[in-house]
Amino acid sequence: MEFNRFYAPEGEEAILRRSARIRHIALDMDGTIYMGNSLFPYTKPFLAELKKLGIGYTFLTNNPTRSAADYIDKLARLGIEAEPSQMYTSSMATLDYLRTHYPSARRLFLLGTPSMQEEFVRAGYELTADDAADRPDVLVVAFDTTLAYRRLCRAAWWASKPDIPYIATNPDWVCPTDEDTILVDCGSIQKAIEGASGRKADVVIGKPNPGMLWCIRDKYGLESDEVAMIGDRIYTDVAAGRNAGGLGILVLSGETSLETAMASDPVPELTATDISVVGELLRKARG
């Protein structure tokens, strides 16, 4: 296998034909357009290229630690203007899931950051206390950077009750960072709860669950193969694109190495060094 900025197992012509169909791109954030608090230098030119080509885009993240408004503020600080309609987070998707599947639920035990908790309160939910007498309708577990041991224990307690629905926001084991540390993410927190309670989440909302991409597809009246998902993880981003019937594109600017990508089964339909290469392919596909 020869890799020169990108690799498509079916060949360049095949991936150009697929790319010519793309009308909307779901963009992962951390590891794809920025790393931690550092914007990649090619992000703004890539977004400008999408606008030039008439391709819409949505910032889609499995990270529920910030509200949509918080993410828009962060993007603004990094020099990117975004509208609320261009943001879709796993916490927003979890709210959509609750409204659809548990319309009568109002009381939640929520393992999440204060920002996420405020988002759920604004949506009309009551958050239960760390108290065995304060029984919730649903247990929601998220990536919680403010995690307190007692609240983790309470989450495990409610998970041990099979009659209480248990929803997790995302499956990520770690969160990408430009700091010298490992950020333990929701997938790892779920594993701790599973070890303590013997129970896995009933549903995990975020990527690779295709629901988030289907919501974007339906919002803009598109076909599944007109939507692409770009991200730095095979097991969430690329898998979500594939599961949703769209194009899953891996970029090597975040978590995944080229060696890991080539050893995966299946190999991503398109692997690129970064989103600037994807922009070049989209432009060529419309040439």
Kinemage of the C-alpha trace (Angstrom):
@kinemage 1
@onewidth
@group {chain A} dominant
@subgroup {mainchain}
@vectorlist {calphas} color= white
{ca met a 1} P 0.000 0.000 0.000
{ca glu a 2} L 1.372 3.387 -1.070
{ca phe a 3} L 0.213 6.342 0.977
{ca asn a 4} L 0.715 9.853 -0.383
{ca arg a 5} L -1.534 12.195 1.617
{ca phe a 6} L -4.579 9.943 1.154
{ca tyr a 7} L -5.552 6.334 0.606
{ca ala a 8} L -8.771 4.909 -0.821
{ca pro a 9} L -8.851 1.104 -1.022
{ca glu a 10} L -11.153 1.163 -4.080
{ca gly a 11} L -8.937 3.647 -5.921
{ca glu a 12} L -8.937 7.381 -6.602
{ca glu a 13} L -11.571 7.327 -9.348
{ca ala a 14} L -14.044 5.474 -7.136
{ca ile a 15} L -13.597 7.865 -4.219
{ca leu a 16} L -13.938 10.865 -6.539
{ca arg a 17} L -17.283 9.495 -7.774
{ca arg a 18} L -18.420 9.098 -4.163
{ca ser a 19} L -17.152 12.571 -3.268
{ca ala a 20} L -19.036 14.154 -6.169
{ca arg a 21} L -22.289 13.090 -4.459
{ca ile a 22} L -21.507 14.842 -1.162
{ca arg a 23} L -23.766 17.791 -0.342
{ca his a 24} L -23.266 18.007 3.424
{ca ile a 25} L -20.394 17.170 5.765
{ca ala a 26} L -20.620 16.319 9.449
{ca leu a 27} L -17.365 17.511 10.986
{ca asp a 28} L -15.939 16.025 14.134
{ca met a 29} L -14.221 18.705 16.193
{ca asp a 30} L -11.446 17.680 18.605
{ca gly a 31} L -8.690 16.022 16.585
{ca thr a 32} L -10.248 17.079 13.277
{ca ile a 33} L -10.609 20.877 13.152
{ca tyr a 34} L -8.670 21.633 16.332
{ca met a 35} L -6.687 19.884 19.041
{ca gly a 36} L -7.627 20.971 22.541
{ca asn a 37} L -7.472 24.758 22.309
{ca ser a 38} L -5.325 24.930 19.171
{ca leu a 39} L -7.027 25.453 15.801
{ca phe a 40} L -5.381 23.577 12.936
{ca pro a 41} L -4.029 26.009 10.311
{ca tyr a 42} L -5.955 24.340 7.484
{ca thr a 43} L -9.394 24.506 9.132
{ca lys a 44} L -10.459 27.966 7.958
{ca pro a 45} L -9.349 27.366 4.334
{ca phe a 46} L -11.216 24.044 4.347
{ca leu a 47} L -14.462 25.634 5.560
{ca ala a 48} L -14.064 28.375 2.954
{ca glu a 49} L -13.613 25.682 0.298
{ca leu a 50} L -16.833 23.970 1.371
{ca lys a 51} L -18.747 27.233 1.046
{ca lys a 52} L -17.230 27.814 -2.384
{ca leu a 53} L -18.318 24.348 -3.504
{ca gly a 54} L -21.824 24.772 -2.080
{ca ile a 55} L -21.366 21.992 0.478
{ca gly a 56} L -23.063 22.505 3.832
{ca tyr a 57} L -21.492 21.448 7.103
{ca thr a 58} L -22.433 20.696 10.681
{ca phe a 59} L -20.058 20.564 13.640
{ca leu a 60} L -20.837 17.240 15.255
{ca thr a 61} L -19.187 16.079 18.445
{ca asn a 62} L -19.515 13.170 20.831
{ca asn a 63} L -18.221 15.428 23.601
{ca pro a 64} L -21.177 16.524 25.789
{ca thr a 65} L -19.175 18.492 28.368
{ca arg a 66} L -20.174 21.832 26.823
{ca ser a 67} L -23.538 23.078 25.636
{ca ala a 68} L -24.057 24.046 22.001
{ca ala a 69} L -23.718 27.713 23.024
{ca asp a 70} L -20.415 26.937 24.772
{ca tyr a 71} L -19.069 25.262 21.631
{ca ile a 72} L -20.134 28.175 19.466
{ca asp a 73} L -18.302 30.514 21.857
{ca lys a 74} L -15.191 28.312 21.706
{ca leu a 75} L -15.259 28.282 17.914
{ca ala a 76} L -15.615 32.075 17.938
{ca arg a 77} L -12.540 32.379 20.164
{ca leu a 78} L -10.677 30.234 17.643
{ca gly a 79} L -11.843 32.504 14.821
{ca ile a 80} L -14.680 30.378 13.384
{ca glu a 81} L -18.205 31.728 13.079
{ca ala a 82} L -20.949 29.141 13.545
{ca glu a 83} L -24.716 29.322 13.828
{ca pro a 84} L -26.691 27.275 16.394
{ca ser a 85} L -28.161 25.297 13.483
{ca gln a 86} L -24.624 24.153 12.577
{ca met a 87} L -23.970 22.503 15.949
{ca tyr a 88} L -25.069 19.039 17.041
{ca thr a 89} L -23.659 17.419 20.171
{ca ser a 90} L -24.245 14.052 21.797
{ca ser a 91} L -26.076 15.803 24.642
{ca met a 92} L -28.473 17.384 22.113
{ca ala a 93} L -28.939 13.957 20.524
{ca thr a 94} L -29.596 12.460 23.966
{ca leu a 95} L -32.319 15.047 24.579
{ca asp a 96} L -33.872 14.148 21.221
{ca tyr a 97} L -33.733 10.458 22.160
{ca leu a 98} L -35.377 11.069 25.541
{ca arg a 99} L -38.192 13.079 23.968
{ca thr a 100} L -38.854 10.324 21.420
{ca his a 101} L -38.435 7.165 23.507
{ca tyr a 102} L -39.263 8.345 27.053
{ca pro a 103} L -41.705 11.243 26.552
{ca ser a 104} L -43.101 10.964 30.082
{ca ala a 105} L -39.665 10.981 31.788
{ca arg a 106} L -38.922 14.168 33.698
{ca arg a 107} L -36.505 13.176 36.489
{ca leu a 108} L -32.931 12.253 35.584
{ca phe a 109} L -29.842 11.256 37.494
{ca leu a 110} L -27.278 12.876 35.223
{ca leu a 111} L -23.566 12.181 35.459
{ca gly a 112} L -22.286 15.195 33.532
{ca thr a 113} L -20.668 18.613 33.751
{ca pro a 114} L -22.510 21.659 35.151
{ca ser a 115} L -22.808 23.019 31.592
{ca met a 116} L -24.528 19.839 30.441
{ca gln a 117} L -26.743 19.752 33.525
{ca glu a 118} L -27.890 23.307 32.815
{ca glu a 119} L -28.679 22.323 29.229
{ca phe a 120} L -30.959 19.510 30.436
{ca val a 121} L -32.648 21.733 33.021
{ca arg a 122} L -33.359 24.322 30.307
{ca ala a 123} L -34.904 21.499 28.277
{ca gly a 124} L -37.398 20.896 31.107
{ca tyr a 125} L -35.834 18.058 33.091
{ca glu a 126} L -35.397 17.819 36.855
{ca leu a 127} L -32.070 16.470 38.095
{ca thr a 128} L -32.209 14.125 41.078
{ca ala a 129} L -29.802 14.325 44.003
{ca asp a 130} L -27.131 11.887 45.149
{ca asp a 131} L -29.666 10.170 47.390
{ca ala a 132} L -31.039 6.629 47.280
{ca ala a 133} L -34.471 8.044 48.145
{ca asp a 134} L -34.440 10.426 45.144
{ca arg a 135} L -35.262 7.909 42.439
{ca pro a 136} L -34.864 9.030 38.799
{ca asp a 137} L -36.955 8.077 35.765
{ca val a 138} L -33.800 7.635 33.661
{ca leu a 139} L -30.052 7.376 34.337
{ca val a 140} L -27.916 9.420 31.917
{ca val a 141} L -24.130 8.983 31.950
{ca ala a 142} L -21.832 11.336 30.036
{ca phe a 143} L -18.211 12.422 29.744
{ca asp a 144} L -17.885 14.262 33.055
{ca thr a 145} L -14.710 16.293 33.607
{ca thr a 146} L -16.064 17.262 37.049
{ca leu a 147} L -16.651 13.662 38.088
{ca ala a 148} L -16.995 13.102 41.823
{ca tyr a 149} L -16.485 9.627 43.265
{ca arg a 150} L -19.754 9.644 45.239
{ca arg a 151} L -21.754 10.532 42.118
{ca leu a 152} L -20.034 7.749 40.163
{ca cys a 153} L -21.077 5.359 42.940
{ca arg a 154} L -24.672 6.649 42.766
{ca ala a 155} L -24.722 6.172 38.991
{ca ala a 156} L -23.576 2.576 39.462
{ca trp a 157} L -26.317 2.124 42.088
{ca trp a 158} L -29.037 3.260 39.678
{ca ala a 159} L -27.502 1.164 36.885
{ca ser a 160} L -27.912 -1.872 39.146
{ca lys a 161} L -31.692 -1.305 39.067
{ca pro a 162} L -32.900 -2.988 35.835
{ca asp a 163} L -36.209 -1.095 35.809
{ca ile a 164} L -34.461 2.274 35.417
{ca pro a 165} L -33.484 3.015 31.788
{ca tyr a 166} L -29.738 3.682 31.402
{ca ile a 167} L -28.558 5.927 28.559
{ca ala a 168} L -24.963 6.930 27.781
{ca thr a 169} L -24.103 9.910 25.602
{ca asn a 170} L -21.050 8.520 23.759
{ca pro a 171} L -18.724 5.498 23.594
{ca asp a 172} L -15.337 7.303 23.437
{ca trp a 173} L -12.665 5.822 25.716
{ca val a 174} L -10.551 9.004 25.834
{ca cys a 175} L -10.909 12.602 24.675
{ca pro a 176} L -8.204 14.059 22.390
{ca thr a 177} L -6.041 16.688 24.074
{ca asp a 178} L -2.922 18.769 23.465
{ca glu a 179} L -2.062 18.462 27.174
{ca asp a 180} L 0.353 15.942 28.693
{ca thr a 181} L -2.355 13.751 30.171
{ca ile a 182} L -5.084 11.245 29.310
{ca leu a 183} L -8.647 12.520 29.477
{ca val a 184} L -10.845 9.614 30.587
{ca asp a 185} L -14.036 9.788 28.505
{ca cys a 186} L -17.558 8.381 28.743
{ca gly a 187} L -16.700 4.908 27.440
{ca ser a 188} L -14.224 4.427 30.284
{ca ile a 189} L -16.745 5.732 32.820
{ca gln a 190} L -19.322 3.275 31.476
{ca lys a 191} L -16.797 0.465 31.907
{ca ala a 192} L -16.351 1.371 35.573
{ca ile a 193} L -20.127 1.348 36.060
{ca glu a 194} L -20.394 -1.978 34.258
{ca gly a 195} L -17.693 -3.479 36.469
{ca ala a 196} L -19.483 -2.290 39.603
{ca ser a 197} L -23.099 -2.983 38.589
{ca gly a 198} L -22.810 -5.742 36.002
{ca arg a 199} L -24.867 -3.691 33.545
{ca lys a 200} L -24.055 -1.989 30.250
{ca ala a 201} L -25.926 1.068 28.988
{ca asp a 202} L -29.210 0.252 27.249
{ca val a 203} L -28.247 2.607 24.418
{ca val a 204} L -25.170 4.684 23.597
{ca ile a 205} L -26.300 7.770 21.695
{ca gly a 206} L -23.229 9.229 20.007
{ca lys a 207} L -21.172 8.009 17.081
{ca pro a 208} L -21.015 5.250 15.808
{ca asn a 209} L -24.791 5.222 16.362
{ca pro a 210} L -26.065 6.525 12.992
{ca gly a 211} L -28.911 8.497 14.563
{ca met a 212} L -27.015 11.791 14.728
{ca leu a 213} L -26.187 11.651 11.010
{ca trp a 214} L -29.713 10.615 10.085
{ca cys a 215} L -31.024 13.680 11.928
{ca ile a 216} L -28.717 15.880 9.837
{ca arg a 217} L -29.695 14.039 6.634
{ca asp a 218} L -33.410 14.479 7.277
{ca lys a 219} L -33.026 18.091 8.399
{ca tyr a 220} L -31.619 19.056 4.993
{ca gly a 221} L -33.695 16.654 2.896
{ca leu a 222} L -30.714 14.655 1.652
{ca glu a 223} L -30.035 11.062 0.685
{ca ser a 224} L -27.766 9.017 2.949
{ca asp a 225} L -24.926 8.897 0.400
{ca glu a 226} L -24.986 12.699 0.101
{ca val a 227} L -23.684 13.032 3.675
{ca ala a 228} L -20.070 12.448 4.728
{ca met a 229} L -18.672 12.114 8.241
{ca ile a 230} L -15.094 13.315 8.773
{ca gly a 231} L -13.233 12.522 11.977
{ca asp a 232} L -10.067 11.188 13.560
{ca arg a 233} L -11.494 7.951 14.963
{ca ile a 234} L -12.343 4.751 13.164
{ca tyr a 235} L -14.595 3.275 15.843
{ca thr a 236} L -16.794 6.366 16.166
{ca asp a 237} L -16.488 8.783 13.215
{ca val a 238} L -15.789 6.428 10.310
{ca ala a 239} L -18.140 3.787 11.678
{ca ala a 240} L -20.925 6.365 12.043
{ca gly a 241} L -20.589 7.392 8.399
{ca arg a 242} L -20.672 3.766 7.301
{ca asn a 243} L -23.572 2.848 9.603
{ca ala a 244} L -25.610 5.806 8.328
{ca gly a 245} L -25.136 4.802 4.691
{ca gly a 246} L -22.835 7.731 3.962
{ca leu a 247} L -19.122 8.212 3.440
{ca gly a 248} L -16.884 7.802 6.491
{ca ile a 249} L -13.602 9.706 6.136
{ca leu a 250} L -10.668 9.275 8.512
{ca val a 251} L -8.133 12.054 9.083
{ca leu a 252} L -4.810 11.367 10.769
{ca ser a 253} L -4.654 14.694 12.635
{ca gly a 254} L -5.936 13.266 15.918
{ca glu a 255} L -6.070 9.913 17.668
{ca thr a 256} L -5.547 7.377 14.873
{ca ser a 257} L -2.220 6.498 13.255
{ca leu a 258} L -1.776 5.353 9.669
{ca glu a 259} L -0.687 1.923 10.894
{ca thr a 260} L -3.883 1.527 12.921
{ca ala a 261} L -6.003 2.688 9.989
{ca met a 262} L -4.454 0.229 7.557
{ca ala a 263} L -4.789 -2.631 10.042
{ca ser a 264} L -8.488 -1.976 10.669
{ca asp a 265} L -11.182 -4.215 9.222
{ca pro a 266} L -12.641 -2.789 7.137
{ca val a 267} L -10.116 -0.145 6.081
{ca pro a 268} L -11.772 3.310 5.919
{ca glu a 269} L -13.120 4.200 2.483
{ca leu a 270} L -10.901 7.274 2.583
{ca thr a 271} L -7.956 8.014 4.869
{ca ala a 272} L -6.310 11.446 4.567
{ca thr a 273} L -3.579 13.240 6.446
{ca asp a 274} L -5.995 16.070 7.337
{ca ile a 275} L -9.111 17.889 6.136
{ca ser a 276} L -7.150 20.030 3.658
{ca val a 277} L -6.596 16.898 1.567
{ca val a 278} L -10.310 16.124 1.721
{ca gly a 279} L -11.006 19.646 0.454
{ca glu a 280} L -8.702 19.072 -2.515
{ca leu a 281} L -10.486 15.819 -3.378
{ca leu a 282} L -13.916 17.448 -3.143
{ca arg a 283} L -12.769 20.226 -5.455
{ca lys a 284} L -11.310 17.711 -7.916
{ca ala a 285} L -14.502 15.629 -7.797
{ca arg a 286} L -16.449 18.692 -8.950
{ca gly a 287} L -13.831 19.690 -11.517
